[in-house]
Amino acid sequence: MKLPRRNFLHLAAGAATLSAVSRIASAQAYPARSVRIIVGFPAGGGADIVARLIGQWLSERLGQQFIIENRPGAGTNIATEAVVRAVADGYTLLLVHTANAMNATLYEKLNFNFIRDIAPVASIIVVPNFMVVNPSVPAKTVPELIAYAKAHPGKINIASGPIGAPAHVAAELFKMMTGTDMLLVSYRGVAPALTDLFGGQVQVMFVTTVSSIEYIKNGRLRALAVTTATRSETLPDIPTMGEFVPGYEATSWYGVGVPRNTPAEIVEQLNKEVNAALADPKMKVRLADLGEALPGSPADFAKLIADETEKWGKVIRALNIKVD
């Protein structure tokens, strides 16, 4: 049966209205079941800890379980692609990390475009790296380490994460900006790298607060500098790298993302709850040893991602870092 044009337009408008009402109702009922947070790193590391803290908060606030699902591998690309391919309904979240910004340049062929395919929800925290050395290293400051490295070219080993990981790029950037010749030793994870650092097989490492703070405090590692633009509130006596190497800054950060086309109402609700977590006094204490809280809007997080993608793209191209 052929409908008159007026009736057809009326039905089409009604269908569109019903669809919009359905989406709004769905967002208002969110979450009606458990939600997954996909993490591109193994359990136990800094990313996992941040995800579990936020997941616990969201579970308590929203009345449904936010389940952490660790999918390590391929520099976080396995986890990212899983979220990109997920239904855009707010029930699959991604723990976004600095690696996502770096991977846009590191990997020539990805099955997704991160900035296009993941919608930013909220930034969570910015995490400093510390340059630490085995206590047997004679250098007690960054200038002393630079002088020692230049006097012994190729004799100092720097522990690094996988090729292209933030710790690796931070070390390469330091070498380039200081003109030092040090050997990068790549590890699959932080734990084996720290084991060799304690044993003296490697002498230097760039490592996050969560992985190093206790060892710095108990003297098993000596911290020479923090890689943020300002000193760490947790360890304020440790100078910034920029005080000795002007312009050097290399931080890690975490946030939450969702598949593109996720309803705006759900994005706004999640952003509101993450920011509430960052403002909560108890959560502030729990996050303090990890880094500095980074509240903001989805647009703020989008800008951070875009800026970091551009910044690290320039560094990676200048250093000619390639991932096999």
N, C-alpha and C positions, 0 to 999 in steps of 0.2 A: 504494500500500500504506500502510495506516495503522499507524504505529508505536505500541507501548504507551508510556504516559507516561514510565515509568522509563527505557526505552531512548532516548526522545527527549531527556530531560534529560541522560542520560549523553553522548549525541552532542553536544549543545549545549555542555556543559561542556568536552568534549574539543576542540571547535572553538575555544572561547575561549582554552583553554590553548595550543593551537597558534598562535593569533594573537599571544598575548603572547610566546611563545617566538620567533616570527618577528620581532617588533619588537625584542626584546632582541638577537637574533643580528644583525639589521640594524644596530643601534646599535654593537655590538661590532666590526663590520666597517667602520664609518664612519671616514673616507670611502673608498668603493670607486671613486670617479671624481672628476672635477674639480668644484669648487664655485664658484658665482658669488657675488661680493659686489657688490650693486647700490648705486651711489652717485648721489645726486640732484643732483650738481654737475658742472660740466665738469672735464676733466682739467687738472691743473696747480695747482689751488687747495689750500687746507688740508685739505678733506675728502678729496680724492683722495690727497694725500700720506699722511694717516693710514691710509686704506684700504689703500694699497699696502704700507706698513710692516707692518701686521698681516697682510695677505694673504701677504707673503713669509715672515713668521714661521710662519704656519700651514702654508704649503706645505712648508717645510723640516721642521717637526715631525711633520706627519701624512702626508707622502709622496704627496700629491696636489696638483695645481695649484689655488690659490684665485685665480680670475680676476676682475679688477676690470672692471665693466661700468658705464660712466657713462651715466646717463639723466637729464640736467638738464631742468628745466622745471616750471612750475606750483608753484614754491616747494617742491620736493622731492616733491610729491604724485604725480607720474608714477612715480617710482622706488618710492615707498612702496606704491602700488596694485599695481605689478608683483609685489612680494614678497607682499603680502596674498593675491593670486590664485594664487601659486605653490603647488606641492605641498609639504605640510609634512613634508619628509623630510630636512631639513638641507642640501640642495644649493643652496638659494637664501637668501642672507643679505642683510640690509639694514644699511648704515652709517647708524645713527640719529644725528640731529642736533637741536640746539635748535629748529630750524625745525619739527620734527615736533610739539613741545610747543606752539609758537605757532599752528600751522595749525589746531589744534582749535577755536580761537576766531576766527581770521582768516577762515576759509572757512565760510560758512553751510551749504553743501551739499557734503559729501564722500561718495564711494562706499564709505567704510570708516570705522571707529572705531579710531583708532590704538591706544589703550590696550587695547581689546578684541581687536583683530585681529593685533597684533604682540606676540610673546612676548619680553621682555627676556632677553638672554643675558649681556652684560657691558658695563660702562662702560669706556672706554679712557682718555680724557684730557679735562681741562677747559682751555679755551683763553681767555686773557684778550684783551680788546680794549684797544688804546691809543687815547686821544684824541690825534691828531697834527695839527699845523698846518704850513702852508707857512712857511719861515723868515722870509718878509717880514712876517708878522703880528706886530705890535708886542708882543702879549701873550706873556709867558714863563712864566706860571703860570695855573692855572684861575681864581683870583679876578680876575686881570688880564684874562683873556678874557671873563669874565662882565661886568666893568665896561665893557670896550671894546664888547661887543655891546649893552649897554644904552645906551651913549652913541651908538651907530650902529645903531638898530633897522632890521632888514630889509636891512642892507648886507653881512652876512656870509653866505656860502654854505657849507652843509655837504654834502659828498658823501655820498650814501647808496646802498645797494644797492637792489634792487627793493622796491616798497612791501610792507611786512610782513616783510621779511627782518630778521634780527637786528640788522644795522648800522643799519637804518632805525629800528627800535623803540628801540634804544639812544640814537640822536640825539633822537628825539621825547621820550623819558623825560628826557634832560638838559634840553631846552628847558622842559619842564613843571616840573621840580623847581627850575630856576633863574630861571624867569620871563623868559627871554630870547626875543627875536624874531629868529630866523635862518631863512634860506631853505633848505629841503631840496631838493637837486638829485639826482634818482634816476638811477641807472645800472644797466645790465644785468649788470655784473660789476665786480670789483675793479680789473682792469687799466685800463680806460678811466677809471675814477674817479681812480686814482693819477696817470694821465697829466695829467688836468686839475688835480689838486692840485699836481703839480710845476710846471705852467705858470701857476698862480695864478688860474685861472678859478674854482676853489673854494678856500676857505681852511682848512677844518676837515674832519676825517673820523674816524670810529670804525672801526678796522681791526684785524684779528687779528695776532698775533705773527708768524706765518709770512709774512704779506704785507708786514710793515712793519719787521721787526727790522734788516735790513741797511741800510735807508734811515735809520733812527734812528741806527744806529751810525756811518754815514758822513756824517751831518749834512744829508742832503737833506730830512729831515723832523725837526721838533721835537716830541718827546713831552711832553705836559703831565700826563698821568695814565694810570694803568692802571685798568680797570674791575672788577677782582676785589676781594674783601674784604681781601686781604693783598697786599703788594708782590710783584712778579715776582722770582723768583730769578735770572732771566737779566739783568734790568735793575733791580737793587734800589734805585737812586738815584731812580727815578721814583715819585712819590707815588701813592697810591690816590685815586680820585675821591671816595671816602667821607671822606677827610680834609678835603675842602672842601665837599662836598655830602653831608651825613650821610644814610645809608640808600641811597645810590646803589650799585647793583651790577648788572652786565650781562655775563654770560659766555656763551661758546659751549662746547658739550661734544659729544663723540662717543662712540658705543658700537655694539654689535652687537645686532641683533634678527633674529628668524625668524618665519615664519608661525605663528599659534597652532596648537596641537595637534602641534607638532613633538615627537618623543619626548624625554622628560625626560633620558634618558641622553645624547642628543646635545647638548642644551642644557648639561648639566653638563660634558661633555667640552670643548666650545668655551669655556665659562667658565674652566675650569681652564687651558687653553692661553693664553687672552688674559691671564689674571693672571700666568702664567709669563713671558709676554713683558714685562709691565710691571715684573717683578722682575729681569729680565736686565740686567746692567750695561751691555752694549753698546746694548741697546734704550733704556735710560734716557738715555744720551747722545744718541741720535738724536731722542728725543722732547722733550728738555729745551728745545730752541729753539722748540718748538711750544707747550708749556704744561706742566701738571702732571699726572702719571699719576694715574688714578682707579680703583684696583683695587676689587673688591667682588663680591658674589654677585649672581645674577639678581634676588633680592629687593631688594638695595640699589639696583640700577639701576631696578627698577620704582618704587621710592619716589622716586628722583630725577626720573623722568619725570612721575609724578603731581604732585609738588611744583612742578616747573617749569611744568606745564600750568596749574595753579591760579594760580601767581604771574603768568605772562604773560597769562593770561586777564583778570585784574583790570586789568593795565596797559593792554592793548589796548582793553578796554571803556572805561576811564577816558579814554584818548586818542582814542577813537572812530575808530580806524584801521580802514579797510575796504579789502578787495581787490576790484577790479572783476571 
